């Protein structure tokens, strides 16, 4: 059997020209990737394929090219195939997105909802039939390319490759490595050399059509995304709400065994089990932190696999020994080691990459994880997942952790920690007997510099436990049975299944406005929103971040029992949203809608991801909470029931904004498309001017007429707005009115007493500006 197995491995190795021994690196023996990369970056005009162009037009989806006059060269073949062309002359590019939301995105950048670019240079890269179309419609002859044509071709290539890491546009590399012909198309469009634009159709992306500009202030050849959407045929056939995943493999699980030396050197072995989602799959790209060096790569645990990995790059390409079949089950074992952990001057240890410390296929792939760590006994290590065991042998501690449901990311923390024990005098510092809450473990660095301020470690643990208790009450049972929170030497927080990274600042800096409570509870809330219920696409990421942000606010309101701090925090968020880039002598670029997700942030709109997705998204939940509030009894069960149902329905699944809308509609009892269009899909925030008059009527009652002027929003913008009507003797009632149109007047129900005052938009129920004006 041993001889037969040896012969089998030998035959498999001989069948694959590019297989290298596990000890060899791709830099010693070039792979197919290297050869293809060299051909692509060495693209040159083909002297036998030159055509004079006059009044020539062609289209790719919504992108329309008009070559008025000039000369075009096809480039020399790559791997026997023409994949590029360069045009110099006069031309025009026109594009208009098919959706209103993307047209509005163009308006924010260019003050018009379409793109029109007059260009002098057009570089085309393609895996579609562009070469064939050009050859059919133009007459090609022989000619020598000018130095301008060569220079502009080389310049355009800088935007699709990085020679420092030998990385070429990932999806073109994928197409060319597999010798695929598909709709992949890319255009570099420039009137001036240093201000190019880019149009792309990419069938590998969730949304296939994209338009880019050169990134501002980056100092590199960086393409910054402006607008992105589906191809026209998908809108016409209503295929835009289905499965957006274009992944070519489906990972089922990771088994990762990691070791940490006393000098913090990190080494690991990751075994990845997956199924191919397509036929003829040969090359698979992974992400791995650039400071980690790959060692062995074994296919199905025994056959050495060819791979490409540059020492300074984050991409890691692995070649299958033969084309894979659709639904074929495979495994890949990768060993790697390197500089993943850092120690600062105070002895704090940090993880340099929490997202790429193991080989990842994309950033939205969910999988099960089985994690084993071996670390020095002088350190404490905690990981995402459920702890199965932890045992010490000599100077080494071995622990094993598993996730209870698929997750898109896991991490760990290691350092010299002390566990924060319950404060005997602290309220609710421990679980009550029989209370069904997750076990909470909070850790602080053993070496805690005092120069930062107070030590708030016991408050950290208390907030962890209390927020867990609160969220179980309002949302449902925690998706994890145990949570570990650790101090990190960074300013941000991050949450994983059962693990929370908390900034050192929340351990050391006292905040009188409730910011610490909001931050800590936000990260705890991710166990429900992000870990428990995941979001479907980047458009839906607010279902994780905004929900956790508002959960932090809500917890702060409940635990501190301080409405003033709660409404002050909301007010500060509103001021930032309304004042964003409004300057004394004009205004900056308008912020995008919540629906754009990470795309709200650009070189022109820095900070908008937090402001819009987190803060405005939290305001959206606040408005829904108040719409479901019983103003007579102040009962909030409708909102709680809605959130509980959404959580229980999508626990362990990916939810979309449309899924949440359906849940909202069920509990409000009416179609809520108008609300989501106004607040999630659009950017407008109303400004109201409120006035009222009072007159006595027979029977000693009072008629109140209210007038509301609505500005800065479309005429059909509509919102229910609560009024607080005050009477003598500290008496009051609350009612709702619906505000719609530019000007609305209406009589309130007859009142038994004459009001002393009326507060418009009580409880800050609507994100808006409010002015008061005497009735005239």
Secondary structure as the mmCIF struct_conf table of DSSP 4:
data_model
#
loop_
_struct_conf.conf_type_id
_struct_conf.id
_struct_conf.beg_label_comp_id
_struct_conf.beg_label_asym_id
_struct_conf.beg_label_seq_id
_struct_conf.end_label_comp_id
_struct_conf.end_label_asym_id
_struct_conf.end_label_seq_id
HELX_RH_AL_P HELX_RH_AL_P1 UNK A 2 UNK A 15
TURN_TY1_P TURN_TY1_P1 UNK A 17 UNK A 18
TURN_TY1_P TURN_TY1_P2 UNK A 22 UNK A 23
TURN_TY1_P TURN_TY1_P3 UNK A 26 UNK A 28
BEND BEND1 UNK A 29 UNK A 29
HELX_RH_AL_P HELX_RH_AL_P2 UNK A 32 UNK A 41
TURN_TY1_P TURN_TY1_P4 UNK A 42 UNK A 42
STRN STRN1 UNK A 45 UNK A 60
TURN_TY1_P TURN_TY1_P5 UNK A 61 UNK A 62
STRN STRN2 UNK A 63 UNK A 75
HELX_LH_PP_P HELX_LH_PP_P1 UNK A 76 UNK A 77
STRN STRN3 UNK A 78 UNK A 78
TURN_TY1_P TURN_TY1_P6 UNK A 79 UNK A 80
STRN STRN4 UNK A 81 UNK A 81
STRN STRN5 UNK A 84 UNK A 95
BEND BEND2 UNK A 98 UNK A 99
HELX_RH_AL_P HELX_RH_AL_P3 UNK A 100 UNK A 110
BEND BEND3 UNK A 111 UNK A 114
STRN STRN6 UNK A 115 UNK A 126
BEND BEND4 UNK A 127 UNK A 129
HELX_RH_AL_P HELX_RH_AL_P4 UNK A 130 UNK A 137
BEND BEND5 UNK A 138 UNK A 138
STRN STRN7 UNK A 141 UNK A 141
HELX_LH_PP_P HELX_LH_PP_P2 UNK A 144 UNK A 146
HELX_RH_AL_P HELX_RH_AL_P5 UNK A 147 UNK A 157
TURN_TY1_P TURN_TY1_P7 UNK A 158 UNK A 160
STRN STRN8 UNK A 161 UNK A 162
TURN_TY1_P TURN_TY1_P8 UNK A 163 UNK A 166
STRN STRN9 UNK A 167 UNK A 168
HELX_RH_AL_P HELX_RH_AL_P6 UNK A 170 UNK A 177
TURN_TY1_P TURN_TY1_P9 UNK A 178 UNK A 179
BEND BEND6 UNK A 182 UNK A 183
STRN STRN10 UNK A 185 UNK A 190
BEND BEND7 UNK A 191 UNK A 192
TURN_TY1_P TURN_TY1_P10 UNK A 193 UNK A 194
BEND BEND8 UNK A 195 UNK A 195
STRN STRN11 UNK A 197 UNK A 201
TURN_TY1_P TURN_TY1_P11 UNK A 203 UNK A 204
BEND BEND9 UNK A 205 UNK A 207
STRN STRN12 UNK A 209 UNK A 214
HELX_LH_PP_P HELX_LH_PP_P3 UNK A 215 UNK A 215
TURN_TY1_P TURN_TY1_P12 UNK A 216 UNK A 217
BEND BEND10 UNK A 220 UNK A 220
STRN STRN13 UNK A 223 UNK A 229
HELX_RH_AL_P HELX_RH_AL_P7 UNK A 232 UNK A 236
TURN_TY1_P TURN_TY1_P13 UNK A 237 UNK A 238
BEND BEND11 UNK A 240 UNK A 242
BEND BEND12 UNK A 248 UNK A 248
STRN STRN14 UNK A 249 UNK A 260
TURN_TY1_P TURN_TY1_P14 UNK A 262 UNK A 263
STRN STRN15 UNK A 266 UNK A 276
BEND BEND13 UNK A 277 UNK A 278
TURN_TY1_P TURN_TY1_P15 UNK A 279 UNK A 280
STRN STRN16 UNK A 281 UNK A 287
TURN_TY1_P TURN_TY1_P16 UNK A 290 UNK A 291
STRN STRN17 UNK A 292 UNK A 299
TURN_TY1_P TURN_TY1_P17 UNK A 300 UNK A 302
STRN STRN18 UNK A 303 UNK A 304
STRN STRN19 UNK A 307 UNK A 309
TURN_TY1_P TURN_TY1_P18 UNK A 311 UNK A 312
BEND BEND14 UNK A 314 UNK A 314
STRN STRN20 UNK A 315 UNK A 324
HELX_LH_PP_P HELX_LH_PP_P4 UNK A 325 UNK A 325
TURN_TY1_P TURN_TY1_P19 UNK A 326 UNK A 327
STRN STRN21 UNK A 329 UNK A 338
STRN STRN22 UNK A 341 UNK A 343
TURN_TY1_P TURN_TY1_P20 UNK A 345 UNK A 346
BEND BEND15 UNK A 347 UNK A 347
STRN STRN23 UNK A 349 UNK A 351
BEND BEND16 UNK A 352 UNK A 352
BEND BEND17 UNK A 354 UNK A 358
STRN STRN24 UNK A 360 UNK A 360
BEND BEND18 UNK A 361 UNK A 364
STRN STRN25 UNK A 367 UNK A 367
STRN STRN26 UNK A 368 UNK A 376
TURN_TY1_P TURN_TY1_P21 UNK A 377 UNK A 378
BEND BEND19 UNK A 379 UNK A 379
STRN STRN27 UNK A 380 UNK A 383
BEND BEND20 UNK A 384 UNK A 385
STRN STRN28 UNK A 386 UNK A 393
TURN_TY1_P TURN_TY1_P22 UNK A 394 UNK A 395
STRN STRN29 UNK A 396 UNK A 402
BEND BEND21 UNK A 404 UNK A 405
STRN STRN30 UNK A 407 UNK A 407
BEND BEND22 UNK A 408 UNK A 408
STRN STRN31 UNK A 412 UNK A 415
BEND BEND23 UNK A 416 UNK A 416
STRN STRN32 UNK A 417 UNK A 419
HELX_LH_PP_P HELX_LH_PP_P5 UNK A 420 UNK A 422
TURN_TY1_P TURN_TY1_P23 UNK A 424 UNK A 425
BEND BEND24 UNK A 426 UNK A 426
TURN_TY1_P TURN_TY1_P24 UNK A 427 UNK A 428
BEND BEND25 UNK A 430 UNK A 430
HELX_LH_PP_P HELX_LH_PP_P6 UNK A 431 UNK A 432
TURN_TY1_P TURN_TY1_P25 UNK A 433 UNK A 434
STRN STRN33 UNK A 439 UNK A 445
BEND BEND26 UNK A 446 UNK A 447
HELX_RH_3T_P HELX_RH_3T_P1 UNK A 450 UNK A 452
HELX_RH_AL_P HELX_RH_AL_P8 UNK A 457 UNK A 474
TURN_TY1_P TURN_TY1_P26 UNK A 475 UNK A 475
BEND BEND27 UNK A 477 UNK A 477
BEND BEND28 UNK A 479 UNK A 479
BEND BEND29 UNK A 481 UNK A 481
STRN STRN34 UNK A 482 UNK A 488
BEND BEND30 UNK A 489 UNK A 491
STRN STRN35 UNK A 494 UNK A 496
TURN_TY1_P TURN_TY1_P27 UNK A 497 UNK A 498
STRN STRN36 UNK A 499 UNK A 503
TURN_TY1_P TURN_TY1_P28 UNK A 504 UNK A 504
HELX_RH_AL_P HELX_RH_AL_P9 UNK A 505 UNK A 508
TURN_TY1_P TURN_TY1_P29 UNK A 512 UNK A 513
BEND BEND31 UNK A 514 UNK A 514
HELX_RH_AL_P HELX_RH_AL_P10 UNK A 515 UNK A 525
TURN_TY1_P TURN_TY1_P30 UNK A 526 UNK A 528
STRN STRN37 UNK A 529 UNK A 529
TURN_TY1_P TURN_TY1_P31 UNK A 530 UNK A 532
STRN STRN38 UNK A 533 UNK A 533
STRN STRN39 UNK A 534 UNK A 535
BEND BEND32 UNK A 536 UNK A 537
HELX_RH_3T_P HELX_RH_3T_P2 UNK A 538 UNK A 540
TURN_TY1_P TURN_TY1_P32 UNK A 541 UNK A 541
HELX_RH_AL_P HELX_RH_AL_P11 UNK A 542 UNK A 560
TURN_TY1_P TURN_TY1_P33 UNK A 561 UNK A 561
HELX_RH_AL_P HELX_RH_AL_P12 UNK A 563 UNK A 579
TURN_TY1_P TURN_TY1_P34 UNK A 580 UNK A 581
STRN STRN40 UNK A 582 UNK A 583
TURN_TY1_P TURN_TY1_P35 UNK A 584 UNK A 585
STRN STRN41 UNK A 586 UNK A 587
HELX_LH_PP_P HELX_LH_PP_P7 UNK A 589 UNK A 591
HELX_RH_3T_P HELX_RH_3T_P3 UNK A 594 UNK A 600
BEND BEND33 UNK A 603 UNK A 605
TURN_TY1_P TURN_TY1_P36 UNK A 606 UNK A 607
HELX_RH_AL_P HELX_RH_AL_P13 UNK A 608 UNK A 608
HELX_RH_PI_P HELX_RH_PI_P1 UNK A 609 UNK A 616
HELX_RH_AL_P HELX_RH_AL_P14 UNK A 617 UNK A 627
BEND BEND34 UNK A 628 UNK A 629
TURN_TY1_P TURN_TY1_P37 UNK A 631 UNK A 633
HELX_RH_AL_P HELX_RH_AL_P15 UNK A 637 UNK A 650
TURN_TY1_P TURN_TY1_P38 UNK A 651 UNK A 652
BEND BEND35 UNK A 653 UNK A 653
STRN STRN42 UNK A 654 UNK A 655
HELX_RH_AL_P HELX_RH_AL_P16 UNK A 657 UNK A 668
TURN_TY1_P TURN_TY1_P39 UNK A 669 UNK A 669
BEND BEND36 UNK A 670 UNK A 670
HELX_RH_AL_P HELX_RH_AL_P17 UNK A 673 UNK A 679
TURN_TY1_P TURN_TY1_P40 UNK A 680 UNK A 680
BEND BEND37 UNK A 681 UNK A 681
STRN STRN43 UNK A 687 UNK A 697
HELX_RH_3T_P HELX_RH_3T_P4 UNK A 698 UNK A 700
STRN STRN44 UNK A 701 UNK A 711
BEND BEND38 UNK A 712 UNK A 713
TURN_TY1_P TURN_TY1_P41 UNK A 715 UNK A 716
STRN STRN45 UNK A 718 UNK A 727
HELX_RH_3T_P HELX_RH_3T_P5 UNK A 728 UNK A 730
STRN STRN46 UNK A 731 UNK A 740
BEND BEND39 UNK A 741 UNK A 742
STRN STRN47 UNK A 743 UNK A 747
HELX_LH_PP_P HELX_LH_PP_P8 UNK A 748 UNK A 750
STRN STRN48 UNK A 751 UNK A 751
BEND BEND40 UNK A 752 UNK A 753
BEND BEND41 UNK A 756 UNK A 756
STRN STRN49 UNK A 757 UNK A 760
TURN_TY1_P TURN_TY1_P42 UNK A 761 UNK A 761
HELX_RH_3T_P HELX_RH_3T_P6 UNK A 762 UNK A 764
BEND BEND42 UNK A 766 UNK A 768
STRN STRN50 UNK A 769 UNK A 772
#
